[in-house]
């Protein structure tokens, strides 16, 4: 079990604390590292924040994840083909084959 680092720090007039250098090094916290602050009962917890830029949030929606899941299943099943930029520009790409027995 890893030893818990303990230090006493003071809060300055602006409400800031300074994390001791040994703790920052151990956790690879450098200038600009974003931390999440969580308060439970009488305890303050800090942990590295997972920040997703607004322009990338779409990739984490249920619809985007479902689409990716379907695409990966297609790759595993061998339902893939290669397109060139020219194919995309001209719309010259393979059409989906109709399954046998399906009505139009």
DSSP file (Angstrom, degrees, kcal/mol; ACC not computed):
  #  RESIDUE AA STRUCTURE BP1 BP2  ACC     N-H-->O    O-->H-N    N-H-->O    O-->H-N    TCO  KAPPA ALPHA  PHI   PSI    X-CA   Y-CA   Z-CA
    1    1 A X              0   0    0      0, 0.0     2,-0.2     0, 0.0     0, 0.0   0.000 360.0 360.0 360.0 136.6    0.0    0.0    0.0
    2    2 A X        -     0   0    0      1,-0.1     2,-0.1     0, 0.0     0, 0.0  -0.550 360.0-110.7 -78.6 137.4    1.3    3.4   -0.9
    3    3 A X        -     0   0    0     -2,-0.2     2,-0.4     1,-0.1    -1,-0.1  -0.433  30.1-118.8 -67.7 138.6    1.9    5.9    1.9
    4    4 A X        -     0   0    0     -2,-0.1     2,-0.3     1,-0.0    -1,-0.1  -0.661  24.4-129.6 -79.0 125.8   -0.4    8.8    2.0
    5    5 A X        -     0   0    0     -2,-0.4     2,-0.4    18,-0.0    -1,-0.0  -0.615  28.6-170.1 -76.1 133.1    1.4   12.1    1.7
    6    6 A X        +     0   0    0     -2,-0.3     2,-0.3     2,-0.0    17,-0.0  -0.988  13.9 156.9-129.1 134.8    0.4   14.6    4.4
    7    7 A X        -     0   0    0     -2,-0.4     2,-0.5     2,-0.0    -2,-0.0  -0.984  35.4-128.2-148.5 155.6    1.2   18.2    4.7
    8    8 A X        +     0   0    0     -2,-0.3     2,-0.3     2,-0.0    -2,-0.0  -0.940  31.9 179.3-106.1 127.4   -0.2   21.2    6.4
    9    9 A X        -     0   0    0     -2,-0.5     2,-0.3    11,-0.0    10,-0.1  -0.899  19.6-131.3-125.7 156.5   -0.8   24.2    4.1
   10   10 A X        -     0   0    0     -2,-0.3     2,-0.5     8,-0.1     8,-0.4  -0.782  14.4-127.7-107.1 151.2   -2.2   27.6    4.8
   11   11 A X        -     0   0    0     -2,-0.3     6,-0.2     6,-0.1     2,-0.0  -0.845  28.1-143.3 -95.1 130.0   -4.9   29.5    2.9
   12   12 A X    >   -     0   0    0      4,-2.7     3,-2.0    -2,-0.5    -1,-0.0  -0.212  34.0 -86.2 -86.4-176.6   -3.9   33.0    1.8
   13   13 A X  T 3  S+     0   0    0      1,-0.3    -1,-0.1     2,-0.1    -2,-0.0   0.803 128.7  52.7 -59.5 -32.6   -6.0   36.1    1.7
   14   14 A X  T 3  S-     0   0    0      2,-0.1    -1,-0.3     1,-0.0    -3,-0.0   0.445 121.6-105.7 -84.4   0.5   -7.2   35.3   -1.8
   15   15 A X  S <  S+     0   0    0     -3,-2.0     2,-0.2     1,-0.3    -2,-0.1   0.620  75.2 139.4  86.7  13.4   -8.3   31.8   -0.8
   16   16 A X        -     0   0    0      2,-0.0    -4,-2.7     0, 0.0     2,-0.3  -0.616  34.9-162.9 -93.7 150.4   -5.4   30.1   -2.5
   17   17 A X        -     0   0    0     -2,-0.2     2,-0.5    -6,-0.2    -6,-0.1  -0.914  14.3-135.8-122.4 156.4   -3.3   27.2   -1.2
   18   18 A X        -     0   0    0     -8,-0.4     2,-0.4    -2,-0.3    -8,-0.1  -0.962  15.7-138.9-112.9 123.0    0.1   26.0   -2.4
   19   19 A X        -     0   0    0     -2,-0.5     5,-0.1     1,-0.1   -10,-0.0  -0.645  33.5-104.3 -77.5 133.8    0.5   22.3   -2.9
   20   20 A X    >>  -     0   0    0     -2,-0.4     4,-2.3     1,-0.1     3,-0.6  -0.230  26.3-117.8 -58.9 147.6    4.0   21.2   -1.6
   21   21 A X  H 3> S+     0   0    0      1,-0.2     4,-2.7     2,-0.2     5,-0.2   0.839 111.9  56.4 -58.5 -38.2    6.5   20.5   -4.4
   22   22 A X  H 3> S+     0   0    0      1,-0.2     4,-2.1     2,-0.2    -1,-0.2   0.876 109.9  45.9 -65.4 -35.2    6.9   16.8   -3.4
   23   23 A X  H <> S+     0   0    0     -3,-0.6     4,-2.0     2,-0.2    -2,-0.2   0.920 112.4  50.4 -71.0 -43.7    3.2   16.3   -3.8
   24   24 A X  H  <>S+     0   0    0     -4,-2.3     5,-2.8     1,-0.2     4,-0.4   0.915 113.4  45.9 -60.3 -43.1    3.1   18.1   -7.2
   25   25 A X  H ><5S+     0   0    0     -4,-2.7     3,-1.1     3,-0.2    -1,-0.2   0.932 110.7  52.4 -65.2 -45.4    6.0   16.1   -8.5
   26   26 A X  H 3<5S+     0   0    0     -4,-2.1    -1,-0.2     1,-0.3    -2,-0.2   0.848 118.7  36.4 -59.6 -35.5    4.6   12.8   -7.3
   27   27 A X  T 3<5S-     0   0    0     -4,-2.0    -1,-0.3    -5,-0.1    -2,-0.2   0.320 108.9-120.3-101.3   6.8    1.2   13.5   -9.0
   28   28 A X  T < 5 +     0   0    0     -3,-1.1     2,-0.7    -4,-0.4    -3,-0.2   0.888  52.6 164.3  54.7  42.6    2.8   15.3  -12.1
   29   29 A X      < +     0   0    0     -5,-2.8     2,-0.2    -6,-0.2    -1,-0.2  -0.832   8.1 166.9 -92.9 117.1    0.9   18.5  -11.3
   30   30 A X    >   -     0   0    0     -2,-0.7     3,-2.4    -3,-0.1     2,-0.0  -0.673  47.3 -56.8-121.4 177.1    2.4   21.3  -13.3
   31   31 A X  T 3  S+     0   0    0      1,-0.3    -1,-0.1    -2,-0.2     3,-0.1  -0.324 126.2  21.9 -56.1 130.2    1.4   24.9  -14.1
   32   32 A X  T 3  S+     0   0    0      1,-0.3    -1,-0.3    -3,-0.1     2,-0.1   0.257  83.5 142.3  94.1 -12.3   -1.9   24.8  -15.9
   33   33 A X    <   -     0   0    0     -3,-2.4     2,-0.4     1,-0.1    -1,-0.3  -0.437  46.5-136.6 -61.8 131.0   -3.0   21.4  -14.6
   34   34 A X        -     0   0    0     15,-0.2    15,-2.6    -2,-0.1     2,-0.4  -0.779  20.1-166.1 -96.0 135.3   -6.7   21.6  -13.9
   35   35 A X  E     -A   48   0A   0     -2,-0.4     2,-0.4    13,-0.3    13,-0.2  -0.921  15.4-134.8-120.4 144.4   -8.0   20.0  -10.6
   36   36 A X  E     -A   47   0A   0     11,-3.9    11,-1.7    -2,-0.4     2,-0.5  -0.819  18.2-148.0 -95.0 136.4  -11.6   19.2   -9.6
   37   37 A X  E     -A   46   0A   0     -2,-0.4     2,-0.4     9,-0.2     9,-0.2  -0.916  16.9-178.6-108.3 128.4  -12.6   20.2   -6.1
   38   38 A X  E     -A   45   0A   0      7,-2.7     7,-3.4    -2,-0.5     2,-0.5  -0.990  11.0-158.0-128.6 134.3  -15.1   18.1   -4.2
   39   39 A X  E     +A   44   0A   0     -2,-0.4     2,-0.4     5,-0.2     5,-0.2  -0.956  13.8 173.3-115.5 124.6  -16.4   18.8   -0.7
   40   40 A X  E >   -A   43   0A   0      3,-2.3     3,-2.8    -2,-0.5     2,-0.2  -0.993  64.4 -48.1-130.3 124.0  -17.9   16.0    1.3
   41   41 A X  T 3  S-     0   0    0     -2,-0.4    -2,-0.0     1,-0.3     0, 0.0  -0.349 125.4 -21.4  51.6-113.9  -18.9   16.6    4.9
   42   42 A X  T 3  S+     0   0    0     -2,-0.2     2,-0.4    -3,-0.1    -1,-0.3   0.028 118.5  99.5-111.7  25.5  -15.9   18.4    6.4
   43   43 A X  E <   -A   40   0A   0     -3,-2.8    -3,-2.3     2,-0.0     2,-0.5  -0.926  54.7-155.4-120.3 137.2  -13.4   17.1    3.7
   44   44 A X  E     -A   39   0A   0     -2,-0.4     2,-0.4    -5,-0.2    -5,-0.2  -0.951  16.1-167.4-108.1 125.8  -12.0   18.8    0.6
   45   45 A X  E     -A   38   0A   0     -7,-3.4    -7,-2.7    -2,-0.5     2,-0.4  -0.934   4.7-164.7-116.0 137.8  -10.8   16.5   -2.1
   46   46 A X  E     +A   37   0A   0     -2,-0.4     2,-0.3    -9,-0.2    -9,-0.2  -0.954  15.8 162.8-116.4 138.7   -8.7   17.5   -5.1
   47   47 A X  E     -A   36   0A   0    -11,-1.7   -11,-3.9    -2,-0.4     2,-0.1  -0.987  47.9 -82.1-149.8 157.3   -8.3   15.3   -8.2
   48   48 A X  E     -A   35   0A   0     -2,-0.3   -13,-0.3   -13,-0.2     2,-0.2  -0.348  51.6-126.6 -58.6 131.0   -7.1   15.8  -11.8
   49   49 A X        -     0   0    0    -15,-2.6     2,-0.8    -2,-0.1   -15,-0.2  -0.580   5.6-142.6 -83.6 142.6  -10.0   17.1  -13.8
   50   50 A X        -     0   0    0     -2,-0.2     2,-0.5     2,-0.0   -15,-0.0  -0.888  28.1-173.5-101.7 100.5  -11.2   15.5  -17.0
   51   51 A X        -     0   0    0     -2,-0.8     2,-0.6   -17,-0.1   -17,-0.0  -0.853  12.2-164.0-105.0 125.5  -12.1   18.5  -19.2
   52   52 A X        -     0   0    0     -2,-0.5     5,-0.1     2,-0.0    -2,-0.0  -0.933  26.2-121.9-106.7 120.0  -13.7   18.0  -22.6
   53   53 A X    >>  -     0   0    0     -2,-0.6     3,-2.2     1,-0.1     4,-0.6  -0.288  23.6-116.7 -58.7 144.8  -13.6   21.0  -24.8
   54   54 A X  G >4 S+     0   0    0      1,-0.3     3,-1.2     2,-0.2     4,-0.4   0.856 114.1  58.2 -51.1 -40.7  -17.1   22.2  -25.9
   55   55 A X  G 34 S+     0   0    0      1,-0.2    -1,-0.3     2,-0.1     3,-0.1   0.639 108.8  46.3 -70.1 -11.3  -16.4   21.5  -29.6
   56   56 A X  G X4 S+     0   0    0     -3,-2.2     3,-1.4     1,-0.1     4,-0.3   0.444  82.3  95.2-106.0  -2.4  -15.6   17.8  -28.7
   57   57 A X  G X< S+     0   0    0     -3,-1.2     3,-1.9    -4,-0.6     4,-0.2   0.810  72.4  69.2 -61.3 -30.4  -18.7   17.1  -26.5
   58   58 A X  G >  S+     0   0    0     -4,-0.4     3,-1.6     1,-0.3     6,-0.4   0.827  89.0  65.0 -56.3 -32.3  -20.7   15.7  -29.4
   59   59 A X  G <  S+     0   0    0     -3,-1.4    -1,-0.3     1,-0.3    -2,-0.2   0.648 100.0  51.8 -69.2 -13.5  -18.3   12.7  -29.5
   60   60 A X  G <  S+     0   0    0     -3,-1.9    -1,-0.3    -4,-0.3    -2,-0.2   0.280  83.1 113.1-106.4   9.2  -19.5   11.6  -26.1
   61   61 A X  S <> S-     0   0    0     -3,-1.6     4,-2.3    -4,-0.2     5,-0.2  -0.455  79.8-114.3 -76.7 154.7  -23.2   11.7  -26.8
   62   62 A X  H  > S+     0   0    0      1,-0.2     4,-2.4     2,-0.2     5,-0.2   0.874 116.9  53.8 -56.1 -37.7  -25.1    8.3  -26.8
   63   63 A X  H  > S+     0   0    0      2,-0.2     4,-2.2     1,-0.2    -1,-0.2   0.913 109.6  46.3 -65.3 -42.3  -25.8    8.7  -30.5
   64   64 A X  H  > S+     0   0    0     -6,-0.4     4,-2.2     2,-0.2    -2,-0.2   0.898 113.4  48.9 -67.1 -40.4  -22.1    9.2  -31.4
   65   65 A X  H  X S+     0   0    0     -4,-2.3     4,-2.3     2,-0.2    -2,-0.2   0.900 111.2  50.1 -66.4 -40.3  -21.1    6.3  -29.2
   66   66 A X  H  X S+     0   0    0     -4,-2.4     4,-2.3    -5,-0.2    -2,-0.2   0.903 110.1  51.0 -63.6 -40.8  -23.7    4.0  -30.8
   67   67 A X  H  X S+     0   0    0     -4,-2.2     4,-2.4     1,-0.2    -2,-0.2   0.916 111.0  47.7 -62.4 -44.0  -22.5    5.1  -34.3
   68   68 A X  H  X S+     0   0    0     -4,-2.2     4,-2.6     2,-0.2    -1,-0.2   0.894 109.7  53.3 -64.2 -40.4  -18.9    4.2  -33.3
   69   69 A X  H  X S+     0   0    0     -4,-2.3     4,-1.9     2,-0.2    -2,-0.2   0.916 110.6  47.0 -60.7 -43.8  -20.0    0.9  -31.9
   70   70 A X  H  X S+     0   0    0     -4,-2.3     4,-2.2     2,-0.2    -2,-0.2   0.912 111.3  51.7 -64.3 -42.2  -21.8    0.0  -35.2
   71   71 A X  H  X S+     0   0    0     -4,-2.4     4,-2.1     1,-0.2    -2,-0.2   0.912 109.4  49.1 -62.5 -42.7  -18.8    1.1  -37.2
   72   72 A X  H  X S+     0   0    0     -4,-2.6     4,-2.4     1,-0.2    -1,-0.2   0.872 109.3  52.7 -65.4 -36.2  -16.5   -1.1  -35.2
   73   73 A X  H  X S+     0   0    0     -4,-1.9     4,-1.9     2,-0.2    -1,-0.2   0.898 108.2  51.6 -64.7 -39.3  -18.8   -4.1  -35.6
   74   74 A X  H  <>S+     0   0    0     -4,-2.2     5,-2.6     2,-0.2     4,-0.5   0.909 109.6  49.4 -62.1 -42.1  -18.8   -3.5  -39.4
   75   75 A X  H ><5S+     0   0    0     -4,-2.1     3,-1.3     1,-0.2    -2,-0.2   0.938 110.6  49.4 -62.8 -47.0  -15.0   -3.5  -39.3
   76   76 A X  H 3<5S+     0   0    0     -4,-2.4    -1,-0.2     1,-0.3    -2,-0.2   0.854 111.9  49.5 -60.7 -34.2  -14.9   -6.7  -37.3
   77   77 A X  T 3<5S-     0   0    0     -4,-1.9    -1,-0.3    -5,-0.2    -2,-0.2   0.480 117.0-113.7 -85.0  -2.5  -17.3   -8.3  -39.8
   78   78 A X  T < 5S+     0   0    0     -3,-1.3     2,-1.7    -4,-0.5    -3,-0.2   0.632  70.7 140.0  82.1  13.0  -15.3   -7.2  -42.8
   79   79 A X      < +     0   0    0     -5,-2.6     2,-0.3    -6,-0.2    -1,-0.2  -0.491  38.3 113.6 -89.2  67.3  -17.9   -4.8  -44.1
   80   80 A X        +     0   0    0     -2,-1.7     2,-0.3    -5,-0.1    -5,-0.0  -0.936  38.4 179.8-134.9 156.5  -15.4   -2.1  -45.1
   81   81 A X        -     0   0    0     -2,-0.3     2,-0.4    13,-0.0    -2,-0.0  -0.972  27.9-112.9-151.1 161.4  -14.2   -0.5  -48.3
   82   82 A X        -     0   0    0     -2,-0.3     2,-0.4    11,-0.0    -2,-0.0  -0.811  26.9-168.5-103.1 136.5  -11.7    2.1  -49.2
   83   83 A X        -     0   0    0     -2,-0.4     2,-0.2    10,-0.1    10,-0.1  -0.931  10.0-145.7-120.7 146.0  -12.6    5.5  -50.7
   84   84 A X     >  -     0   0    0     -2,-0.4     4,-1.9     1,-0.1     5,-0.2  -0.612  33.6-106.7 -98.2 168.0  -10.5    8.1  -52.3
   85   85 A X  H  > S+     0   0    0     -2,-0.2     4,-2.4     1,-0.2     5,-0.2   0.883 123.4  54.7 -59.6 -37.9  -11.1   11.9  -52.0
   86   86 A X  H  > S+     0   0    0      2,-0.2     4,-2.4     1,-0.2     6,-0.3   0.905 104.2  53.6 -63.6 -41.9  -12.2   11.8  -55.6
   87   87 A X  H  >>S+     0   0    0      1,-0.2     5,-1.5     2,-0.2     4,-1.2   0.915 110.8  47.1 -58.0 -43.2  -14.7    9.0  -54.9
   88   88 A X  H  <5S+     0   0    0     -4,-1.9    -2,-0.2     1,-0.2    -1,-0.2   0.906 111.5  50.5 -65.9 -41.4  -16.2   11.2  -52.2
   89   89 A X  H  <5S+     0   0    0     -4,-2.4    -2,-0.2     1,-0.2    -1,-0.2   0.878 118.7  37.1 -64.6 -38.1  -16.3   14.3  -54.4
   90   90 A X  H  <5S-     0   0    0     -4,-2.4    -1,-0.2    -5,-0.2    -2,-0.2   0.551 106.3-121.1 -92.9  -8.3  -18.1   12.4  -57.2
   91   91 A X  T  <5 +     0   0    0     -4,-1.2     2,-1.5    -5,-0.2    -3,-0.2   0.692  62.9 146.8  75.1  17.0  -20.3   10.3  -55.0
   92   92 A X      < +     0   0    0     -5,-1.5     2,-0.3    -6,-0.3    -1,-0.2  -0.646  24.2 123.5 -90.3  82.3  -18.7    7.2  -56.7
   93   93 A X        -     0   0    0     -2,-1.5   -10,-0.1    -3,-0.1   -12,-0.0  -0.974  68.3 -80.9-141.0 156.9  -18.8    4.8  -53.8
   94   94 A X        -     0   0    0     -2,-0.3     2,-0.2     1,-0.1   -13,-0.0  -0.216  43.4-136.1 -57.9 139.3  -20.2    1.3  -53.2
   95   95 A X        -     0   0    0      1,-0.1     2,-0.2     0, 0.0    -1,-0.1  -0.615  31.1 -91.4 -90.4 155.6  -23.9    1.2  -52.4
   96   96 A X        -     0   0    0     -2,-0.2     2,-0.3     1,-0.1    -1,-0.1  -0.456  42.7-123.8 -65.4 136.3  -25.2   -1.1  -49.6
   97   97 A X        -     0   0    0     -2,-0.2     2,-0.3     1,-0.1    -1,-0.1  -0.601  23.3-117.0 -80.4 142.0  -26.2   -4.4  -50.9
   98   98 A X        -     0   0    0     -2,-0.3     2,-0.2     1,-0.1     3,-0.1  -0.592  29.6-117.6 -77.4 140.0  -29.8   -5.5  -50.3
   99   99 A X    >   -     0   0    0     -2,-0.3     3,-1.6     1,-0.1    -1,-0.1  -0.526  36.4 -97.5 -76.3 144.7  -30.1   -8.6  -48.1
  100  100 A X  T 3  S+     0   0    0      1,-0.2    -1,-0.1    -2,-0.2     3,-0.1  -0.339 107.4  22.0 -60.3 138.3  -31.8  -11.5  -49.7
  101  101 A X  T 3  S+     0   0    0      1,-0.3     2,-0.4    -3,-0.1    -1,-0.2   0.439  88.7 129.8  86.4  -1.2  -35.4  -11.9  -48.9
  102  102 A X    <   -     0   0    0     -3,-1.6    -1,-0.3     2,-0.0     2,-0.2  -0.731  55.6-128.4 -90.0 135.2  -36.0   -8.2  -48.0
  103  103 A X              0   0    0     -2,-0.4    -1,-0.0     1,-0.1    -3,-0.0  -0.499 360.0 360.0 -78.2 149.2  -38.9   -6.4  -49.6
  104  104 A X              0   0    0     -2,-0.2    -1,-0.1    -6,-0.0    -2,-0.0   0.465 360.0 360.0 -75.2 360.0  -38.3   -3.2  -51.4
